[in-house]
Amino acid sequence: MEYLPVFFDIRERRCVVVGGGDVAARKVGLLLRAGGRVHVTAPQLNEELAALEAQGDIHWQQGGYEVARLDDAALVVAATDDAALNRRVSEQARERNIPVNVVDQPALCSFIFPSIVDRAPVTVAVSTGGASPVLARMLRAHLEAVIPAGYGRLAALMGEFRSKVRERFSGTDQRRRFWEKVLLGPVTEMVFAGREREAAGLIRRQLEQGAEEQAQGEVYLIGAGPGDPDLLTFRALRLMQHADVVFYDRLVATAILDMVRRDAQRIYVGKKRDYHTVRQEEINRLLVEHARQGKKVVRLKGGDPFIFGRGGEEIESLSREGIPFQVIPGITAASGCAAYAGIPLTHRDHAQSVLFVTGHLKEGAVALDWERIIQPQQTLVIYMGLAGLDRLCGELAAHGLDSTTPAALVEQGTTPRQRVFTGTLESLPEMVRRETVHAPTLLIVGEVVRLHGTLAWFRPDQSS
């Protein structure tokens, strides 16, 4: 370990920054966030620092650097483009045992600034010892993705109960076990869901009772998106990692299912056209049953659970049975597949509205309000339209849409197997018949399809 990682309390303490440019401004921002009283020494200030000085947020000591500027300083930062001056500031600060940082010159530093993940009061710092600041920033970006903002609220809530826990439990081991139970229980998810008052009440009851309450199950209805694992939300990924049991359907990509906690039980409840593996009523019953066993239950659905996903029916059942639940939206196929196909669903020159419908066949027919869906300058997105593609295109033309209207079928959008077939209402069905096309697919009808040729950016056949 080349540096000792520490967290320095500079609240209301005098911090000196030598330099008035962009680099100095970045360090000033960090010092202000930590509560320091920042004094900047420089002949001139850049626009950002000048604004801070005008607002009274920093003190500007105009002119050249003098050693007297270091008097009573808690720390010093040298951020000028004058190498000799930076070295002098470093030497004089070290002589006075004042911590000093010279930007991008580790040899002149007694401390360095790490890359910071700020979830106040939680702070995570990453450092490479000055060897590679770019790598430190990349690691920080990764941590930003996996540490939800809710951890700050969770830490603040725990801080409110810290003294009460010390009073309730005299031993260190007792306190540790209590806080482990809190963090691994429903309190954490309550805070992340914005239910701090409810979480505080649960902590209070646990303190008063001194005994473990029976585990409370909960269901997380998660939208898995259209297929690309990178399109999962942070919240979805975190809850998938906490799951005890996962119910998933056939539209959930294998790569996404692989991101579930490895020891979680996986139960397939998918449906295929004309072949329902598990009836919806049975799925509803299973969700309730497992939650009542105190399990964290994930219901993983392709796309977004509230757009042709029957998610509303499932949480209605949970609500009737008094089972706590959360809904985590996903990127629906319409937006995800259209984006990856380079087909904007709205465009100033082509479409001012967009309509989502399902093309599912019932007894060989498509029951749609044709007059409403056939409107000028409107994009029509049809889910589950592969089986009835011929009939859909024919009915649209029969009800007044020009047979030369552009149309596209996106197969397995956002995945490495994505293919996009473009044509017209007249030509697309025959084009698709000549190919072996597999669900899931999405049908897009409208003038915006013409933009695919120039806006298509995702080319899985060229990816490495």
N, C-alpha and C positions, 0 to 999 in steps of 0.2 A: 504494500500500500504506500504510494508515493505522497499522498496528502491525507491528513486526518480530517474526515468529514465532520463538520460542526455546524450548528445553527446559531447565528450571532444576533443577539438582541440589540438593535440600534434605535429602538423607539425613543424619540425625543433627544437623540444624541447627535452631535455635530459630525457630519460626514463631508469631507472635502473632495471635490472633483476638479482636477486641473485639465482644462480643455473645454471648448464650447461648440464642438462639431457634432456630427451625427453619432459617432461612436460614444462620445461623452453623454449624449442624450439618452442612449439606450441604458447606460449604467445609472444615470440619474433616475430614470423611470423605475428601475428595480429598487433603488434606495428609498424612493418615495413610497412605493408599495409596502415596504417593510417598516415604514413609520419614521425614517430618519429625517433630521433637519439638514437639508442639503445646501452647501455653500459651493458655488461654482466660481473658479478663478479662470478668467480668460479675457483677452482683449475684446473679443466679439462673441455674440451668441448666435447660434443658428435659429431658424424660425420657431422650431418646437421649444427650445429652451427660453427664447425671448417671450413666448406666450406664457410659459410657466412662471417666469419672473414677473411678468405684468399681473398675473393672478395672485402673486404673493406666495406661490408654492415653493420657490427656491430663493436663495439669497445670491446675488451676483456681485462678486468682488472684481470690478473692472480693472484691467491692466495686466501687467506681467506677474509671473509667479515670484513670490518671496517666501522664504522659509517660515516667516511669522504666520503665514496662512495655516500652518499645521498646528498651531496652539490649540489645545483642548480637543483635538480631533479624535474621534473614535476609530475612524479608518480613513484611508486616502486612496483615491483612484487617479492614476495618470493616464489620460486619453488624448494626447496631443500627437501631431505628426513630427515632432522635434525629438529625435532619439536621445540627444544629449540632455534635454530637459527632463524627459521621462526617467532617465537614469539618475539624475540629480534628485528628483522627487523621491525615487525609490530609496536611494542611499540615506537621505535625510530623515525619511519616515522610519527606516530601520534603526537609525541611531537613536531615535526617540521611542523605540519599541511600539510604534504605531503600525497596525496591519496595513499593508499596501498592496495594491493590484496595479500592474502596468499592463494595459490591454495588449494581448497577443504577444507578450514577452514573458513566458513563465519563469525564466531565469531571474527576472527582476521582481518577482512577486513573492510575498509571504503568504498570500491566499489567492485563490482563483475563484471566479464565478462559475458555478455549474449551470447546466441546463435545468430548468425548473418546471415541474408540473405543479401548478398552484390549485389546490382544492381546499383553500383556507377553512379551518386551521390545519388541514393536512397539507404538508409540503413534501414533494419527492424531488430529490436533487440527483442529477446524473453528471459524472465527470469522467473524462479520459486523462486527467492529469495534464491537460494542455496538449496532448499528443494529437488529438483529432477533434476539434470542436464540431465539425460537420457530423461525425459519427455520434457524438453526444446529442446533437439535435435530432438525429434520426431515431436514437433510442428514446428520447423524450417523446417524439411523435408517436412511437409505438405505445408508450405508457399512457399518453393522453387518450388513446383509443380504448384502452382496457380499464381505465380507472374512471368510473362515472363521477359526474359532478356531485352526486348525492353523498359521496363519502365526506365531503366537507360538512354537510348538514348532520350527518350521522355523528361525526366527531364532536360537533358543537353540542348535540343532544347528550352525548355521553359525558361531556364536560359538566353539564348542568347537574348530573347525578353523581359526580365523582365523590364529593364530600359525603353525601348520604350513603353511598356504598361503603366508604371507609368507616362510617359510624355503625353500619349494619353488620359488616364482616371485619373482624379484628385481624385475621390472618391474611398474609399475602396470597397464599394458595387459594383460600376461599374467594377472595376478590377476583383472582384470575379466572377461576372456574365460573363465577357469576358472569363476568364480562364475555367469556367464550360462549356461554349459553345465549346471552343476548345477541351477540354478533352472528351466531350460526342459526338463530331462530327467526321468527317472523318480524321482529323489530326492524331488522335491516331492510327488508323489502317494503315495510310500511313507510319508512323514511324515503326510500327511493321513489315510492309512488306518491310522495307529497302528503303522507298521512302522519305528520310529526306528532300531532296531538294524540292520535290513537297509539302511536308508538310509545310516547311518554307515559300514557296511562298503563300500558302493559308493563313497562319497566317498574313503574310505581307499585303495581300489584305484585310483581315478582319479589320486590324488596319487602313488602309487607307480609307476604305469605311465607317467604323463605323456602318454599318448596316448588318443585317443577310443575308447571301447568301442563296438561296434556297437549301434545303437539297438535297444532292446528294446520290442516292441509289447505292448499290454495291451488287454483288453476290459472295457468298463464296461457292465454290464447294468442299465439305468436304468428304473425305473417312472415313466411320464409322468403318472400320475394319471388321473382320469376325464374331464378335458377343460379345466377352468379353468387357464390358465397360472399363476395366482397360487398354485395348490396344489402346484407343484413344490417340492422341497426345495432348500435352498441348494447342497448338494453336487451334486445333479443338474444344476442350472443351470451351475455352475462347470465340471463335466466336459463338458457339452455345448458350452461355449465353447472347450474345448481339443481337440475331436474333429478327427481327420483324415478320418474316414469315418463315416457314420451309416447304420445299417440300421433302418428303421422300418416299422410295420405300419399298417393302415387305421384303427385305433382311436386313433392319435396325432393330436390336433387340429392343424390347420394353424398356429394361433397358437403352439403349443408348438414345432413344427418350425421356425418362423421365429426361434426363440431360439437355434438352433444356430449355431455359427460360420459366417459367410457363405461362406467359401471351402472349407468342408468338402464332401466328396463325399457325395451323398445317394443311397441305394439302397433302393427300395421292395421289401419282401418280404412284403407283406400278403396276407391270405387272405380270401376271401368264402365264404359258405355254398355248398357244392357246386362251388366253383371255387378251387382252390389255385394261386395265382400261382407261388409258390416252395415246394417241398417242404421240410419241416423238416430233413431230412438235408442238403439243399443249403445252407440257412441256416447250419447248424453248420459246414459245410466253408468257407463264405465267411468266417465270423468267424475261423477258424483261419488261413486263407490271408492275410488282410489284416494280422492281428497279426504273423505271421511276417515281413512286410515292414517291421516296425518302426513300424507306425502305431498311433495311439490310436484305438481302435475303439469306437464307442458303439452298443449295441443298445438301441433305444428302443422300449418296449412300453407299450401303454395300461394304465392301472391299476397294479397291483403285479405284478412279473414272477413271483412265486412263488404267485400265486392264480389258477389257471386260465390261466396265461400261458406254460406250457411252459419257463419260465426254468430250472428244474432240469435239463431235458434238455440245454439249450444249455451250461450250465457243466460238466455231466458230460463233454461232448465236449472242452471247453477243458482240463479237468483231465487227461484222458487224454493230450492232446497237449502238456502242460507249458506251456500259455499262461497267464500271469498274468491274473487277473480280479478285479473288484470287483462287488458287488451293491449297488445303491442302491435301497432300497425306495420305493415310491410309494403314494399313497393309493388303495386299491382302490375299485372302483366301488360296492361295498356301502356302505362308510362315507361316501364322498363324495356319491353320489347320494341316499342316505337323508337325510344332513344337509341338503342343499340342497332336498330335498322336504319337510322338516319332519317326518320320520318317524323317531323314535328307534328303533334296532333292539332295544334293551332298555329296559324301563320297569318300575318296581317294581309297578305295578298291572296290567300287561298281559303282560309277557314277561320271564322270568328267564334265557333262553338264546337263542342265535341260531345258525342253521345255514346254511352256504353250500353250494350245489350247482349243478351245471351242467345246463341244460335242453336241451343239444344233442341233436338227433335223430340216431339212427343207424339207417339202413334203416327210417325212418318210425316208430321206436319210441323211448320214453324208458325207459332202464334205470336205475331208482332204487330204493333200499331204502325202500319206502313206509312200512313199519312204524316205521322209525327216524326218518323225517323228520316224521311226523305225531304230534306230542307236545303235551300241554297246555302253555300259557303259553310257547310257543316261536315265535320269528319265523323264517320261512323266506325266504331270499334266493336267487333263481334267476337265474344268469347265462345269457345267450344263450337266452332263453326266448321270443323274439318269434315265431319260425317255428312253434313247437309250443305256442303259448299255449292254444289250444282243448284240445288233448290233455292238457296239464299240469293245467289247472284241472279238467278232467273226471276225470282219474285221482286227483287229490287228493280230490275229492268221493267218488269211487267207493271209495276206500280208507279212508273214515271221517271225513274232515274235513267239517264242516257246509258246505253250499253257500252259506250266508249269511256265511261267514267273509270279513272284509274283505281286499281285495287291491288292489295298486296297480302300475301299470306306469309307470316313469320313462323318458322318452325323452330321449336326449342330455343326461343330467344334468350339472349344474354349468356348462353353456354357455348363451349367450344364446338357444339354440333349445330349451331344456328345456321339456318339457310333462309334466304328471303326470296320469294317468288313474286315478281311484279308483272302486271298486265292490265287487263280491263275486266269489267264484269263479264264480257263476252268470252275473252280468251283465257282468263285465269283458271277456270275449272279444268279445261283440257290440259293446260300446262301442268297442273298438279297431278292429274291422272297419270301422266307419263312418268312421274317420279314415285319413289317409295317414301311417303311422308309420314312421320310419326308425331303423335300428340306429345306435349301440348302445342297447340298452334293458336295464332291470333290473326283475325282477318281485319284489315284496315281498308276502308273505302273512302275515297275523296281526292280532291285535287292535290292535297299535301303529299300523296304518294309519288307525284312527279319529282319531288325533291330527293328521293332516295339515291338517284344516280350520282348526285353531286355531294350529298351530305353523309353518305354511308362511311363511317369511320371504323367500325368494328369489323375486322376481317379475320375470323378465327383460323382460316386456312393459312394465314401468314404469321400467326402468333407462334412464339417459340416455347 
